Amino acid sequence: MDKYVCDPCGYLYDPEVGDPDNGVEPGTAFADLPEDWTCPICGAGKDSFEKED
């Protein structure tokens, strides 16, 4: 699964880790995150993330 980076702050969303502090289980693909999910560091929306090269 692809990793995604938050443009404003550099947070890396790794689907193997998920975001358990915010209710996202490990193994959750970025595309499967809820539309209202935001970066746990800076609060940016999903549209502020880009796929890691």
PyMOL Python script that loads the backbone (N, CA, C, O; Angstrom):
from pymol import cmd

cmd.read_pdbstr("""\
ATOM      1  N   MET A   1       0.843  -1.188   0.000  1.00  0.00           N
ATOM      2  CA  MET A   1       0.000   0.000   0.000  1.00  0.00           C
ATOM      3  C   MET A   1       0.889   1.253   0.000  1.00  0.00           C
ATOM      4  O   MET A   1       1.971   1.276   0.586  1.00  0.00           O
ATOM      5  N   ASP A   2       0.395   2.272  -0.668  1.00  0.00           N
ATOM      6  CA  ASP A   2       1.166   3.504  -0.794  1.00  0.00           C
ATOM      7  C   ASP A   2       1.117   4.337   0.476  1.00  0.00           C
ATOM      8  O   ASP A   2       0.117   4.362   1.194  1.00  0.00           O
ATOM      9  N   LYS A   3       2.234   5.022   0.732  1.00  0.00           N
ATOM     10  CA  LYS A   3       2.320   5.965   1.839  1.00  0.00           C
ATOM     11  C   LYS A   3       2.047   7.357   1.301  1.00  0.00           C
ATOM     12  O   LYS A   3       2.332   7.647   0.140  1.00  0.00           O
ATOM     13  N   TYR A   4       1.493   8.221   2.146  1.00  0.00           N
ATOM     14  CA  TYR A   4       1.167   9.587   1.753  1.00  0.00           C
ATOM     15  C   TYR A   4       1.770  10.577   2.732  1.00  0.00           C
ATOM     16  O   TYR A   4       1.815  10.334   3.938  1.00  0.00           O
ATOM     17  N   VAL A   5       2.244  11.725   2.181  1.00  0.00           N
ATOM     18  CA  VAL A   5       2.916  12.743   2.976  1.00  0.00           C
ATOM     19  C   VAL A   5       2.047  13.999   3.017  1.00  0.00           C
ATOM     20  O   VAL A   5       1.510  14.427   1.995  1.00  0.00           O
ATOM     21  N   CYS A   6       1.918  14.580   4.204  1.00  0.00           N
ATOM     22  CA  CYS A   6       1.191  15.836   4.380  1.00  0.00           C
ATOM     23  C   CYS A   6       2.084  16.974   3.891  1.00  0.00           C
ATOM     24  O   CYS A   6       3.184  17.170   4.406  1.00  0.00           O
ATOM     25  N   ASP A   7       1.604  17.728   2.889  1.00  0.00           N
ATOM     26  CA  ASP A   7       2.407  18.828   2.350  1.00  0.00           C
ATOM     27  C   ASP A   7       2.737  19.897   3.395  1.00  0.00           C
ATOM     28  O   ASP A   7       3.887  20.330   3.466  1.00  0.00           O
ATOM     29  N   PRO A   8       1.764  20.340   4.210  1.00  0.00           N
ATOM     30  CA  PRO A   8       2.081  21.415   5.160  1.00  0.00           C
ATOM     31  C   PRO A   8       3.120  21.053   6.235  1.00  0.00           C
ATOM     32  O   PRO A   8       3.968  21.876   6.580  1.00  0.00           O
ATOM     33  N   CYS A   9       3.050  19.811   6.766  1.00  0.00           N
ATOM     34  CA  CYS A   9       3.915  19.517   7.917  1.00  0.00           C
ATOM     35  C   CYS A   9       4.866  18.339   7.728  1.00  0.00           C
ATOM     36  O   CYS A   9       5.782  18.165   8.532  1.00  0.00           O
ATOM     37  N   GLY A  10       4.677  17.527   6.690  1.00  0.00           N
ATOM     38  CA  GLY A  10       5.577  16.411   6.449  1.00  0.00           C
ATOM     39  C   GLY A  10       5.191  15.115   7.135  1.00  0.00           C
ATOM     40  O   GLY A  10       5.931  14.135   7.045  1.00  0.00           O
ATOM     41  N   TYR A  11       4.043  15.079   7.826  1.00  0.00           N
ATOM     42  CA  TYR A  11       3.583  13.835   8.458  1.00  0.00           C
ATOM     43  C   TYR A  11       3.431  12.754   7.397  1.00  0.00           C
ATOM     44  O   TYR A  11       2.905  13.011   6.314  1.00  0.00           O
ATOM     45  N   LEU A  12       3.885  11.558   7.703  1.00  0.00           N
ATOM     46  CA  LEU A  12       3.786  10.437   6.781  1.00  0.00           C
ATOM     47  C   LEU A  12       2.688   9.496   7.245  1.00  0.00           C
ATOM     48  O   LEU A  12       2.759   8.937   8.340  1.00  0.00           O
ATOM     49  N   TYR A  13       1.661   9.321   6.400  1.00  0.00           N
ATOM     50  CA  TYR A  13       0.637   8.320   6.705  1.00  0.00           C
ATOM     51  C   TYR A  13       1.089   6.998   6.115  1.00  0.00           C
ATOM     52  O   TYR A  13       1.223   6.859   4.899  1.00  0.00           O
ATOM     53  N   ASP A  14       1.322   6.034   6.985  1.00  0.00           N
ATOM     54  CA  ASP A  14       1.754   4.695   6.587  1.00  0.00           C
ATOM     55  C   ASP A  14       0.589   3.752   6.856  1.00  0.00           C
ATOM     56  O   ASP A  14       0.225   3.540   8.013  1.00  0.00           O
ATOM     57  N   PRO A  15      -0.010   3.176   5.797  1.00  0.00           N
ATOM     58  CA  PRO A  15      -1.162   2.305   6.009  1.00  0.00           C
ATOM     59  C   PRO A  15      -0.867   1.074   6.861  1.00  0.00           C
ATOM     60  O   PRO A  15      -1.782   0.521   7.472  1.00  0.00           O
ATOM     61  N   GLU A  16       0.371   0.641   6.914  1.00  0.00           N
ATOM     62  CA  GLU A  16       0.710  -0.502   7.761  1.00  0.00           C
ATOM     63  C   GLU A  16       0.582  -0.150   9.241  1.00  0.00           C
ATOM     64  O   GLU A  16       0.350  -1.026  10.074  1.00  0.00           O
ATOM     65  N   VAL A  17       0.733   1.134   9.565  1.00  0.00           N
ATOM     66  CA  VAL A  17       0.628   1.611  10.944  1.00  0.00           C
ATOM     67  C   VAL A  17      -0.773   2.152  11.228  1.00  0.00           C
ATOM     68  O   VAL A  17      -1.295   1.988  12.330  1.00  0.00           O
ATOM     69  N   GLY A  18      -1.380   2.800  10.222  1.00  0.00           N
ATOM     70  CA  GLY A  18      -2.680   3.440  10.420  1.00  0.00           C
ATOM     71  C   GLY A  18      -2.523   4.694  11.273  1.00  0.00           C
ATOM     72  O   GLY A  18      -1.455   5.305  11.316  1.00  0.00           O
ATOM     73  N   ASP A  19      -3.596   5.059  11.943  1.00  0.00           N
ATOM     74  CA  ASP A  19      -3.596   6.211  12.863  1.00  0.00           C
ATOM     75  C   ASP A  19      -4.439   5.812  14.069  1.00  0.00           C
ATOM     76  O   ASP A  19      -5.525   6.348  14.289  1.00  0.00           O
ATOM     77  N   PRO A  20      -3.913   4.846  14.861  1.00  0.00           N
ATOM     78  CA  PRO A  20      -4.723   4.273  15.945  1.00  0.00           C
ATOM     79  C   PRO A  20      -5.183   5.291  16.984  1.00  0.00           C
ATOM     80  O   PRO A  20      -6.219   5.095  17.619  1.00  0.00           O
ATOM     81  N   ASP A  21      -4.429   6.376  17.169  1.00  0.00           N
ATOM     82  CA  ASP A  21      -4.843   7.397  18.136  1.00  0.00           C
ATOM     83  C   ASP A  21      -6.121   8.088  17.691  1.00  0.00           C
ATOM     84  O   ASP A  21      -6.819   8.695  18.504  1.00  0.00           O
ATOM     85  N   ASN A  22      -6.433   7.996  16.390  1.00  0.00           N
ATOM     86  CA  ASN A  22      -7.628   8.640  15.843  1.00  0.00           C
ATOM     87  C   ASN A  22      -8.598   7.626  15.239  1.00  0.00           C
ATOM     88  O   ASN A  22      -9.405   7.972  14.376  1.00  0.00           O
ATOM     89  N   GLY A  23      -8.518   6.376  15.691  1.00  0.00           N
ATOM     90  CA  GLY A  23      -9.491   5.357  15.314  1.00  0.00           C
ATOM     91  C   GLY A  23      -9.265   4.698  13.967  1.00  0.00           C
ATOM     92  O   GLY A  23     -10.168   4.039  13.450  1.00  0.00           O
ATOM     93  N   VAL A  24      -8.072   4.859  13.377  1.00  0.00           N
ATOM     94  CA  VAL A  24      -7.778   4.237  12.088  1.00  0.00           C
ATOM     95  C   VAL A  24      -6.890   3.017  12.333  1.00  0.00           C
ATOM     96  O   VAL A  24      -5.749   3.138  12.779  1.00  0.00           O
ATOM     97  N   GLU A  25      -7.434   1.853  12.035  1.00  0.00           N
ATOM     98  CA  GLU A  25      -6.731   0.607  12.295  1.00  0.00           C
ATOM     99  C   GLU A  25      -5.553   0.409  11.340  1.00  0.00           C
ATOM    100  O   GLU A  25      -5.603   0.865  10.198  1.00  0.00           O
ATOM    101  N   PRO A  26      -4.491  -0.269  11.798  1.00  0.00           N
ATOM    102  CA  PRO A  26      -3.413  -0.644  10.885  1.00  0.00           C
ATOM    103  C   PRO A  26      -3.987  -1.439   9.716  1.00  0.00           C
ATOM    104  O   PRO A  26      -4.922  -2.222   9.886  1.00  0.00           O
ATOM    105  N   GLY A  27      -3.420  -1.231   8.532  1.00  0.00           N
ATOM    106  CA  GLY A  27      -3.899  -1.913   7.338  1.00  0.00           C
ATOM    107  C   GLY A  27      -4.930  -1.111   6.556  1.00  0.00           C
ATOM    108  O   GLY A  27      -5.457  -1.596   5.555  1.00  0.00           O
ATOM    109  N   THR A  28      -5.229   0.123   7.003  1.00  0.00           N
ATOM    110  CA  THR A  28      -6.203   0.967   6.316  1.00  0.00           C
ATOM    111  C   THR A  28      -5.511   1.783   5.225  1.00  0.00           C
ATOM    112  O   THR A  28      -4.646   2.610   5.513  1.00  0.00           O
ATOM    113  N   ALA A  29      -5.899   1.544   3.973  1.00  0.00           N
ATOM    114  CA  ALA A  29      -5.334   2.290   2.846  1.00  0.00           C
ATOM    115  C   ALA A  29      -5.746   3.755   2.947  1.00  0.00           C
ATOM    116  O   ALA A  29      -6.798   4.073   3.501  1.00  0.00           O
ATOM    117  N   PHE A  30      -4.914   4.644   2.409  1.00  0.00           N
ATOM    118  CA  PHE A  30      -5.215   6.070   2.440  1.00  0.00           C
ATOM    119  C   PHE A  30      -6.577   6.345   1.798  1.00  0.00           C
ATOM    120  O   PHE A  30      -7.360   7.143   2.313  1.00  0.00           O
ATOM    121  N   ALA A  31      -6.855   5.684   0.678  1.00  0.00           N
ATOM    122  CA  ALA A  31      -8.127   5.888  -0.024  1.00  0.00           C
ATOM    123  C   ALA A  31      -9.326   5.481   0.831  1.00  0.00           C
ATOM    124  O   ALA A  31     -10.437   5.962   0.611  1.00  0.00           O
ATOM    125  N   ASP A  32      -9.106   4.602   1.802  1.00  0.00           N
ATOM    126  CA  ASP A  32     -10.195   4.129   2.659  1.00  0.00           C
ATOM    127  C   ASP A  32     -10.377   4.941   3.931  1.00  0.00           C
ATOM    128  O   ASP A  32     -11.273   4.660   4.728  1.00  0.00           O
ATOM    129  N   LEU A  33      -9.525   5.954   4.126  1.00  0.00           N
ATOM    130  CA  LEU A  33      -9.696   6.829   5.295  1.00  0.00           C
ATOM    131  C   LEU A  33     -11.004   7.595   5.153  1.00  0.00           C
ATOM    132  O   LEU A  33     -11.406   7.918   4.035  1.00  0.00           O
ATOM    133  N   PRO A  34     -11.679   7.894   6.265  1.00  0.00           N
ATOM    134  CA  PRO A  34     -12.903   8.700   6.180  1.00  0.00           C
ATOM    135  C   PRO A  34     -12.610  10.054   5.531  1.00  0.00           C
ATOM    136  O   PRO A  34     -11.519  10.599   5.695  1.00  0.00           O
ATOM    137  N   GLU A  35     -13.577  10.590   4.799  1.00  0.00           N
ATOM    138  CA  GLU A  35     -13.382  11.872   4.117  1.00  0.00           C
ATOM    139  C   GLU A  35     -13.068  12.994   5.098  1.00  0.00           C
ATOM    140  O   GLU A  35     -12.401  13.961   4.732  1.00  0.00           O
ATOM    141  N   ASP A  36     -13.538  12.883   6.337  1.00  0.00           N
ATOM    142  CA  ASP A  36     -13.304  13.942   7.323  1.00  0.00           C
ATOM    143  C   ASP A  36     -12.041  13.713   8.154  1.00  0.00           C
ATOM    144  O   ASP A  36     -11.776  14.457   9.099  1.00  0.00           O
ATOM    145  N   TRP A  37     -11.256  12.677   7.801  1.00  0.00           N
ATOM    146  CA  TRP A  37      -9.996  12.429   8.506  1.00  0.00           C
ATOM    147  C   TRP A  37      -9.044  13.584   8.217  1.00  0.00           C
ATOM    148  O   TRP A  37      -8.988  14.089   7.096  1.00  0.00           O
ATOM    149  N   THR A  38      -8.299  13.997   9.236  1.00  0.00           N
ATOM    150  CA  THR A  38      -7.325  15.071   9.077  1.00  0.00           C
ATOM    151  C   THR A  38      -5.968  14.632   9.612  1.00  0.00           C
ATOM    152  O   THR A  38      -5.872  13.686  10.393  1.00  0.00           O
ATOM    153  N   CYS A  39      -4.933  15.323   9.187  1.00  0.00           N
ATOM    154  CA  CYS A  39      -3.579  15.054   9.651  1.00  0.00           C
ATOM    155  C   CYS A  39      -3.538  15.172  11.172  1.00  0.00           C
ATOM    156  O   CYS A  39      -3.980  16.183  11.720  1.00  0.00           O
ATOM    157  N   PRO A  40      -3.015  14.155  11.867  1.00  0.00           N
ATOM    158  CA  PRO A  40      -2.969  14.207  13.328  1.00  0.00           C
ATOM    159  C   PRO A  40      -1.970  15.228  13.875  1.00  0.00           C
ATOM    160  O   PRO A  40      -1.997  15.536  15.066  1.00  0.00           O
ATOM    161  N   ILE A  41      -1.096  15.752  13.028  1.00  0.00           N
ATOM    162  CA  ILE A  41      -0.112  16.735  13.472  1.00  0.00           C
ATOM    163  C   ILE A  41      -0.625  18.162  13.275  1.00  0.00           C
ATOM    164  O   ILE A  41      -0.636  18.961  14.211  1.00  0.00           O
ATOM    165  N   CYS A  42      -1.055  18.477  12.032  1.00  0.00           N
ATOM    166  CA  CYS A  42      -1.410  19.872  11.738  1.00  0.00           C
ATOM    167  C   CYS A  42      -2.880  20.101  11.411  1.00  0.00           C
ATOM    168  O   CYS A  42      -3.313  21.247  11.293  1.00  0.00           O
ATOM    169  N   GLY A  43      -3.654  19.027  11.263  1.00  0.00           N
ATOM    170  CA  GLY A  43      -5.082  19.178  11.005  1.00  0.00           C
ATOM    171  C   GLY A  43      -5.453  19.386   9.543  1.00  0.00           C
ATOM    172  O   GLY A  43      -6.613  19.663   9.241  1.00  0.00           O
ATOM    173  N   ALA A  44      -4.496  19.258   8.631  1.00  0.00           N
ATOM    174  CA  ALA A  44      -4.797  19.420   7.210  1.00  0.00           C
ATOM    175  C   ALA A  44      -5.681  18.270   6.724  1.00  0.00           C
ATOM    176  O   ALA A  44      -5.606  17.154   7.237  1.00  0.00           O
ATOM    177  N   GLY A  45      -6.512  18.559   5.735  1.00  0.00           N
ATOM    178  CA  GLY A  45      -7.402  17.548   5.173  1.00  0.00           C
ATOM    179  C   GLY A  45      -6.680  16.599   4.230  1.00  0.00           C
ATOM    180  O   GLY A  45      -5.517  16.807   3.882  1.00  0.00           O
ATOM    181  N   LYS A  46      -7.392  15.548   3.820  1.00  0.00           N
ATOM    182  CA  LYS A  46      -6.808  14.544   2.927  1.00  0.00           C
ATOM    183  C   LYS A  46      -6.306  15.147   1.622  1.00  0.00           C
ATOM    184  O   LYS A  46      -5.374  14.619   1.016  1.00  0.00           O
ATOM    185  N   ASP A  47      -6.914  16.250   1.183  1.00  0.00           N
ATOM    186  CA  ASP A  47      -6.510  16.871  -0.077  1.00  0.00           C
ATOM    187  C   ASP A  47      -5.142  17.551   0.014  1.00  0.00           C
ATOM    188  O   ASP A  47      -4.594  17.986  -0.999  1.00  0.00           O
ATOM    189  N   SER A  48      -4.592  17.641   1.229  1.00  0.00           N
ATOM    190  CA  SER A  48      -3.261  18.233   1.423  1.00  0.00           C
ATOM    191  C   SER A  48      -2.153  17.182   1.410  1.00  0.00           C
ATOM    192  O   SER A  48      -0.992  17.508   1.659  1.00  0.00           O
ATOM    193  N   PHE A  49      -2.497  15.926   1.123  1.00  0.00           N
ATOM    194  CA  PHE A  49      -1.529  14.834   1.100  1.00  0.00           C
ATOM    195  C   PHE A  49      -1.186  14.461  -0.328  1.00  0.00           C
ATOM    196  O   PHE A  49      -2.024  14.539  -1.227  1.00  0.00           O
ATOM    197  N   GLU A  50       0.064  14.053  -0.524  1.00  0.00           N
ATOM    198  CA  GLU A  50       0.507  13.540  -1.817  1.00  0.00           C
ATOM    199  C   GLU A  50       1.158  12.194  -1.616  1.00  0.00           C
ATOM    200  O   GLU A  50       1.781  11.935  -0.587  1.00  0.00           O
ATOM    201  N   LYS A  51       1.006  11.333  -2.614  1.00  0.00           N
ATOM    202  CA  LYS A  51       1.609   9.999  -2.553  1.00  0.00           C
ATOM    203  C   LYS A  51       3.116  10.137  -2.494  1.00  0.00           C
ATOM    204  O   LYS A  51       3.712  10.914  -3.240  1.00  0.00           O
ATOM    205  N   GLU A  52       3.733   9.368  -1.592  1.00  0.00           N
ATOM    206  CA  GLU A  52       5.192   9.367  -1.464  1.00  0.00           C
ATOM    207  C   GLU A  52       5.801   8.660  -2.665  1.00  0.00           C
ATOM    208  O   GLU A  52       5.323   7.605  -3.083  1.00  0.00           O
ATOM    209  N   ASP A  53       6.859   9.246  -3.218  1.00  0.00           N
ATOM    210  CA  ASP A  53       7.540   8.635  -4.371  1.00  0.00           C
ATOM    211  C   ASP A  53       8.428   7.491  -3.955  1.00  0.00           C
ATOM    212  O   ASP A  53       9.072   6.870  -4.800  1.00  0.00           O
TER     213      ASP A  53
END
""", "prot")
cmd.dss("prot")
cmd.show_as("cartoon", "prot")
cmd.util.cbc("prot")
cmd.orient("prot")
